[in-house]
Amino acid sequence: MGSVSSDHPGIIELYGALACGEIAAFYRLADEARLAPHLHGRIAMARMAGSEMRHYELLHTAIRDLGREPIEVMKPYVEVLDAYHQSTLPSTWPEALVKAYIGDAIAADFYLEIASAFPDDVANVVRGVLAETHHSEFVKDEVRSIVERDKKEADRLRLWARRLFGEALTQAQHVLGQRDELTELLLTASGDLNHIATLFESMQGKNDDRMKTLGLE
């Protein structure tokens, strides 16, 4: 794995992508809370949305510290994130839960794998933003309870989880094809294209592990 210099232009691109992702996740979770059949679920989703907003504030500060305007840095990533969320709109409460647990962790798996190659200040921001919160425990318990009661629903959610992973990889590849500085940053951090391919394989394994945790193996 390579080492990234503190003045690498891809760092601001990384912050922009992550910040845009946090805002998109905040609004999505707040909206999908309406699918909850009970108040407990709505509160849990609201807390998860609150965590996303706190993560965004960390990135907002980091971008400003680099002398850039957060909105401008985020703009290139709006379209691709909107496309991902539009293609994976949950129609039921169980789908919303699975997306909250699996969908949001896919990018985190990749960035956290290479965070050690970033300068300490950048690595700390990335780890702070992508750390899993305790609120996800609610999702695990809720989904396991659902799939244990209904085998047909479990089969449907298993396909949904795989679709989430596939759509996320498709959009990630689109971003890498469009944003040269971010791509070069990731290549520098990971070492080479072969290592990136290995990281994608690792992401698949972690996704499989999350499916097992939810009872969707």
C-alpha positions, 0 to 999 in steps of 0.5 A: 500500500502506498503513502499519500502526501498531505497536499495531494489534490485528491484529498479535497475530492475525497472529502467532497465525495464523503460529504455529499454521501453524508448529506444524501444519507441524512435526507434518505434516512429521515425520509425512510423513517416514514416506512417504520410501522412503530415509533421505536423505528422512527426514532432509531432512523432519526438518530441514525440520520442525526449521526450522518449530519454530525459526520457531515459537519466534520467534513464541512470543517475539514474542507473549510480548513483546506480553504475551499467552499464545501458546496462547490467541492460536493457538487460533482458527486450529487448526480451519481449519489442521486442516481444510486439512491433513485435506483435503490429506493426501498418500498418497505420497512425491511428494505429500508432497514437493510439499506441502512445497514448494508448500503451505507457500509459499502463505501466505508469498507473501501475507504477504511481499508486504505485510510492508513495510507493517508496523512494522519489528519486525513485518516482521522477525519475518514475514520471519524466519519465512517465509523459505525454507530451503535444505532445499527444494533437496532437494525440488526435486531429488527431484520433478524426478527423479520427474517426469522418469522418469514422465509419468503421475506428473507429470500426477497431481502437477500436479493435486495442486499445483493442488488444494493452491493451491485448498484453501489459498485456500479456507481463507484466505478462511474465516479472513478471514471470521471474524477481523475484526482480522486482516482489517482489518490485511491491508486496511490493509497492502495498501491496499484490496480491489482490491489484495488481489485483485491479491495473490491473482493474484500468488500464483497466478503464483508458484505457477505458477512453483514448479510449473515449478521442479518440472517440473510446468508 
